[in-house]
Amino acid sequence: MKYSDDIFRLVKTMSKQEKSYFKKLASAFTEEESNNYLKLFDEVVAQASKGDEYDEETIKKQNYSGKFMKNLSYHKNYLYNTILTAMALYHKDNKDMITLRNLITQSEILFDKLLFDQSAKVLKRAKKMAIEKESFVYLCDILARERIIDKYILSATEFSIESKASFQKQYEALDKIRNYFDYCSLHDTYGLLLRVRGTGFARSKEEFSELDKFFENDLLKNEQNAKTFHSKTTLYNIKINQCMLRNDFQNAYIYLKKIIKLWEEDLNKANGRFDNYIHALNNMLTCLIRIEKYDGWDETETKMKFIVKKFPAQITEKNRLFIFYSMAVLKMSKHMETLNLDGLAAHEKEVEKEISKFESKITIQQRIILYFFLGMSGFIRGEFEKCIFWYNKIIHGEKTDMSQIINAIRELCICFAIMNSDIMIHWNTL
């Protein structure tokens, strides 16, 4: 059942365009094979659109030609890998790493056919892209491949000069890779320091003292030590987390402006990494609520909501889910904080209109938090039936165990900490 489950879960994540592209690719098989694979694919698509469970018996009842059913396990395996191949081809021009890998593969094929000049041209394109995208791991590989080609097309003197220059570029790339890895390691270490506390907020002087020692690292003291674009964004993320830990949202706001500016100066580097940009916008909206600086809200909200329209091919389903969830909760928080009941009611209607698209896909913890805010919205506006409806979904939610509820409550506490602490006073005046 492994490939059955894998196909089912994979198909559930596919967009309409991806499914259409796969069917075009499947049509390239012989007619009999094409019909069988398309029937199998269409049935899995139908099941995925109706629910969350794969039904093997329904699959077996379909009318397949030839001996297809006798080798169903093999065909499911083949279908799964064909879908992945189609997905890679579909995204080949939208995902930087896929494009780079394809160029390197093309160059290798040309090299094996002794077409050294053509292989070198393709590698030149790959090298330009690797430099632009700061893909230094791929750059090292490309430089090594170029040297192999140079052995065949350059004289001994020319090769000696080019080889030295090539190794120097590799050493420089390795230095930047090491610099980025150092910041990634610091980011993960800091995240672990927070995780072991079970909360995003330090609660004692001892905890603050331990965390302060972490920031004595030279890489965190001087921004100039961050040698690449992605090293800088990682550094800023660490600083933002530090500020939020201390409830220092004024300084968090400063670093958020820096990181968003850095991304927007070169969104070309965000291709395939939009998660980081989207999370920066999310943190900015959180920060604006906390410091009650709403003059920048509309601009940031617009960037968050319309990024899907600006980059439809690069935005993942994960990104779409996060944007929906983030905007649903944060905008309700904003309207509650400012006591904008009309805005709260209007936004609640927007969320209710869209929730069916995402409700089953976001995590249980996120659903609990979303239901909680929707229930709170009903309570604040005096629509108690709605309040009871959403809270009943928390209490009677399917597949929810105590640990998930506890995790959701923990995240709710963080949400409350983001909101102004005197909101309870406002509720009492309504």
C-alpha positions in Angstrom: 0.0 0.0 0.0 3.0 2.3 0.3 2.9 3.7 -3.3 -0.9 3.9 -3.1 -0.7 6.1 0.0 2.2 8.1 -1.5 0.4 8.7 -4.8 -2.8 9.7 -3.0 -1.1 12.2 -0.7 1.0 13.6 -3.6 -2.1 14.1 -5.8 -3.9 15.9 -3.0 -1.1 18.6 -3.1 -1.1 19.0 -6.9 -2.6 22.1 -8.5 -5.0 22.1 -11.5 -2.2 23.1 -13.8 0.2 20.4 -12.5 -2.5 17.7 -13.0 -3.2 19.0 -16.6 0.6 18.9 -17.4 0.9 15.3 -16.1 -2.0 14.2 -18.3 -0.3 15.7 -21.4 2.9 13.9 -20.5 1.1 10.6 -19.9 -0.4 10.9 -23.4 3.1 10.4 -24.8 2.9 6.7 -23.9 1.4 4.1 -26.2 -2.3 4.4 -26.4 -3.1 1.3 -24.2 -0.6 2.3 -21.5 -1.7 5.9 -21.6 -5.4 5.1 -21.1 -4.6 2.8 -18.2 -2.4 5.2 -16.4 -4.8 8.1 -17.0 -7.7 6.0 -15.7 -5.6 5.2 -12.6 -4.6 8.8 -12.1 -8.1 10.1 -12.7 -9.5 7.8 -10.1 -6.9 8.8 -7.5 -7.7 12.5 -8.3 -11.4 11.8 -7.8 -10.8 10.1 -4.5 -8.4 12.9 -3.3 -11.0 15.6 -4.1 -13.7 13.8 -2.1 -11.8 12.9 1.1 -8.7 12.0 3.0 -8.7 8.2 2.6 -7.4 6.1 -0.3 -9.8 3.3 -1.5 -7.9 0.5 -3.2 -11.0 -1.6 -3.8 -12.6 1.2 -6.0 -9.3 1.4 -7.9 -9.5 -2.4 -8.7 -13.1 -2.1 -10.0 -12.0 0.2 -12.9 -11.9 -1.3 -16.4 -8.2 -1.5 -17.3 -7.0 -3.1 -20.6 -4.5 -5.9 -20.9 -2.7 -7.3 -17.9 -2.6 -4.0 -16.1 -4.4 -5.2 -13.0 -2.0 -8.2 -12.6 0.9 -5.9 -12.2 -0.9 -3.1 -10.3 1.8 -2.7 -7.7 4.4 -2.1 -10.4 2.2 0.3 -12.3 1.5 2.3 -9.1 5.2 2.6 -8.5 5.7 3.7 -12.1 2.8 6.2 -12.0 4.3 7.7 -8.8 7.7 8.2 -10.3 6.1 9.6 -13.6 4.2 12.1 -11.6 7.4 13.3 -9.9 9.1 13.5 -13.3 6.2 15.6 -14.6 6.3 17.9 -11.6 10.1 18.4 -12.1 9.6 19.3 -15.7 6.6 21.5 -15.0 8.6 23.5 -12.4 11.9 23.4 -14.3 11.8 27.2 -15.1 10.3 28.2 -11.8 12.6 26.6 -9.3 16.2 27.7 -9.3 17.7 24.5 -8.0 15.7 22.4 -10.6 16.9 24.7 -13.4 20.5 24.5 -12.2 20.5 20.7 -11.9 18.9 20.5 -15.4 21.7 22.7 -16.9 24.4 20.6 -15.2 22.7 17.4 -16.5 22.5 18.8 -20.0 26.2 19.8 -19.9 27.1 16.3 -18.8 25.2 14.7 -21.6 26.9 17.0 -24.2 30.3 16.2 -22.6 29.7 12.5 -22.9 28.9 13.0 -26.6 32.3 14.9 -27.0 30.5 18.1 -27.7 32.9 20.1 -25.5 32.1 23.5 -26.8 28.3 23.1 -26.3 28.9 21.6 -22.9 31.0 24.6 -21.9 28.3 27.0 -23.1 25.6 25.3 -21.0 27.9 25.4 -18.0 28.6 29.1 -18.5 24.8 29.7 -18.3 24.7 27.6 -15.1 27.6 29.4 -13.6 26.0 32.8 -14.2 22.8 31.6 -12.6 24.6 30.0 -9.6 26.4 33.3 -8.9 23.3 35.4 -9.2 21.3 33.1 -6.9 24.3 32.6 -4.4 24.1 28.8 -5.1 27.7 28.4 -4.1 27.6 24.6 -3.7 26.5 24.3 -7.3 29.1 26.9 -8.3 31.9 24.7 -6.9 30.6 21.7 -8.9 30.3 23.8 -12.1 33.8 25.2 -11.7 35.1 21.6 -11.4 33.3 20.5 -14.5 34.6 23.5 -16.4 38.2 22.5 -15.5 37.6 19.0 -16.9 36.4 20.5 -20.2 39.3 22.9 -20.3 41.7 19.9 -20.3 40.3 18.9 -23.7 40.1 22.3 -25.4 42.9 24.4 -23.9 46.7 24.3 -24.4 48.9 23.3 -21.4 49.8 27.0 -20.8 46.2 28.2 -21.1 44.9 25.4 -18.8 47.5 26.2 -16.1 46.3 29.8 -16.0 42.6 28.9 -16.0 43.0 26.1 -13.5 44.6 28.4 -10.9 41.8 31.0 -11.4 39.2 28.3 -11.2 40.5 26.9 -7.9 40.7 30.4 -6.4 37.0 30.9 -7.3 36.2 27.6 -5.6 38.0 28.6 -2.4 36.1 31.9 -2.4 32.8 30.0 -2.9 33.7 27.6 -0.1 34.4 30.5 2.2 30.9 31.9 1.5 29.4 28.5 2.0 31.1 28.1 5.3 30.0 31.6 6.4 26.3 30.8 5.5 26.5 27.4 7.3 28.0 29.2 10.4 24.9 31.5 10.5 22.5 28.5 9.9 24.2 26.7 12.8 23.7 29.7 15.1 20.1 30.0 14.0 19.4 26.3 14.8 21.2 26.5 18.1 19.3 29.5 19.1 16.0 27.8 18.1 16.9 24.8 20.3 17.6 27.1 23.3 14.1 28.4 23.0 12.5 25.0 22.3 13.8 23.4 25.5 11.9 26.1 27.4 8.6 25.2 25.8 7.9 28.8 25.0 9.1 31.7 22.8 9.7 33.9 25.9 12.4 33.9 28.5 10.9 33.9 32.0 13.9 34.5 34.4 17.1 36.5 34.7 19.0 33.2 34.5 17.5 32.3 31.2 18.2 35.8 29.9 21.8 35.5 31.1 22.3 32.2 29.3 20.8 33.6 26.1 22.9 36.7 26.3 26.1 34.6 26.3 24.9 33.2 23.0 25.0 36.6 21.4 28.6 37.2 22.4 29.6 35.4 19.2 31.5 37.7 16.9 29.3 36.7 13.9 26.3 38.1 15.8 28.0 41.3 16.9 28.9 42.7 13.6 26.7 42.6 10.5 29.7 43.0 8.3 30.7 39.4 9.1 27.7 38.2 7.1 29.3 37.8 3.7 26.3 36.8 1.6 22.7 37.8 1.1 21.4 34.6 2.8 23.9 35.0 5.6 22.5 38.5 6.3 18.9 37.3 6.2 19.7 34.5 8.6 21.5 37.0 11.0 18.5 39.4 10.9 16.2 36.5 11.7 18.2 35.6 14.8 18.2 39.3 15.9 14.4 39.5 15.3 13.8 36.4 17.4 16.1 37.9 20.1 14.1 41.1 20.2 10.7 39.3 20.3 12.0 37.1 23.1 12.5 40.2 25.2 9.3 41.8 24.0 11.4 44.5 22.4 9.2 45.0 19.4 10.6 48.4 18.6 14.0 47.0 17.8 12.3 43.9 16.2 10.6 46.4 13.9 13.9 47.9 12.9 15.4 44.5 12.0 12.2 43.5 10.2 12.5 46.7 8.0 16.1 45.7 7.2 15.3 42.1 6.2 12.2 43.0 4.1 14.2 45.7 2.4 17.0 43.2 1.7 14.5 40.8 0.1 12.7 43.4 -1.9 15.9 44.8 -3.3 16.5 41.5 -5.0 13.4 39.3 -5.0 15.2 37.4 -7.7 17.1 35.6 -4.9 13.8 34.6 -3.3 12.9 32.3 -6.2 12.4 28.9 -4.4 12.9 30.6 -1.0 9.7 32.7 -0.6 9.1 31.1 2.8 11.6 33.4 4.4 10.2 36.6 2.8 6.6 35.6 3.7 7.6 34.9 7.3 9.3 38.3 7.4 6.0 40.0 6.3 4.1 37.9 8.9 6.5 39.0 11.7 6.2 42.6 10.5 2.4 42.4 10.8 2.7 40.9 14.3 5.2 43.6 15.3 2.9 46.4 14.0 0.1 45.1 16.2 2.4 45.0 19.2 3.8 48.5 18.8 0.4 49.9 17.6 2.0 51.3 14.5 -0.8 50.7 12.0 0.3 53.2 9.4 2.4 50.5 7.8 -0.2 47.7 8.1 -2.0 48.2 4.7 1.2 48.2 2.7 2.5 45.0 4.4 -0.9 43.3 4.2 -1.0 44.0 0.5 2.4 42.5 0.0 1.4 39.4 1.9 -1.9 38.9 0.2 -0.8 39.6 -3.4 2.5 37.8 -3.4 0.6 34.7 -4.7 -0.6 36.7 -7.7 2.8 38.2 -8.3 4.6 34.9 -8.3 2.0 32.2 -9.0 4.4 29.6 -10.4 7.0 30.0 -7.5 4.6 30.1 -4.6 4.0 26.6 -3.1 0.9 25.2 -1.5 2.6 25.4 1.8 3.0 29.2 1.2 -0.6 29.6 0.3 -1.7 27.8 3.5 0.5 29.9 5.7 -0.6 33.2 4.1 -4.3 32.2 4.6 -3.7 31.2 8.2 -1.5 34.1 9.1 -3.7 36.8 7.6 -6.9 35.2 9.1 -5.5 35.3 12.7 -3.4 38.5 12.5 -6.1 40.6 10.9 -8.6 39.4 13.5 -6.1 40.4 16.2 -5.7 43.8 14.7 -9.4 44.5 14.6 -9.8 43.3 18.2 -6.9 45.5 19.3 -8.4 48.6 17.7 -12.0 47.6 18.6 -13.0 47.8 14.9 -16.1 45.7 15.2 -17.2 46.4 11.6 -13.8 45.4 10.2 -13.8 42.3 12.4 -17.2 41.2 11.1 -16.2 41.8 7.5 -12.9 39.9 7.9 -14.7 37.1 9.7 -16.9 36.7 6.6 -13.9 36.6 4.3 -12.3 33.9 6.5 -15.5 31.8 6.5 -15.7 32.1 2.7 -12.1 30.8 2.2 -11.8 28.4 5.1 -13.1 25.4 3.2 -10.1 25.6 0.8 -7.6 25.3 3.6 -9.2 24.0 6.8 -8.3 20.4 6.2 -4.7 21.2 5.1 -3.5 23.4 8.0 -2.2 21.7 11.1 -4.5 20.7 13.9 -2.8 23.3 16.2 -3.4 26.0 13.6 -7.0 24.9 13.2 -7.5 25.2 17.0 -6.0 28.7 17.1 -8.1 29.8 14.0 -11.3 28.4 15.6 -10.4 30.1 18.8 -10.1 33.5 17.2 -13.2 33.0 15.2 -15.0 32.1 18.4 -13.5 35.1 20.1 -14.7 37.3 17.3 -18.3 36.1 17.7 -18.0 36.6 21.5 -16.8 40.2 21.2 -19.5 41.1 18.7 -22.2 39.4 20.8 -22.9 36.6 18.3 -22.7 33.9 20.9 -24.1 31.1 18.6 -21.0 31.6 16.4 -18.8 31.6 19.4 -20.3 28.3 20.6 -20.0 26.8 17.0 -16.3 27.5 16.7 -15.5 26.4 20.2 -17.4 23.2 19.7 -15.1 22.5 16.7 -12.2 22.7 19.1 -13.7 20.5 21.7 -15.1 17.9 19.3 -12.4 18.1 16.7 -11.5 14.8 15.0 -8.0 13.3 15.5 -7.2 15.7 18.3 -5.3 14.4 21.3 -4.3 16.2 24.5 -0.8 16.9 23.4 -2.1 18.7 20.3 -4.4 20.7 22.4 -1.6 21.6 24.8 0.6 22.7 21.8 -2.3 24.8 20.5 -2.8 26.4 23.9 0.9 27.2 24.0 0.7 28.9 20.6 -2.4 30.7 21.7 -0.5 32.1 24.7 2.1 33.4 22.3 -0.7 35.0 20.2 -2.1 36.6 23.3 1.3 37.9 24.2 1.4 39.5 20.8 -1.9 41.3 21.4 -2.1 44.1 23.8 -2.4 42.8 27.4 -5.2 45.3 28.2 -7.5 43.9 25.6 -9.5 42.2 28.4 -10.2 45.7 29.8 -11.7 46.6 26.4 -13.9 43.5 26.4 -15.3 44.4 29.7 -16.4 47.8 28.3 -18.4 46.3 25.5 
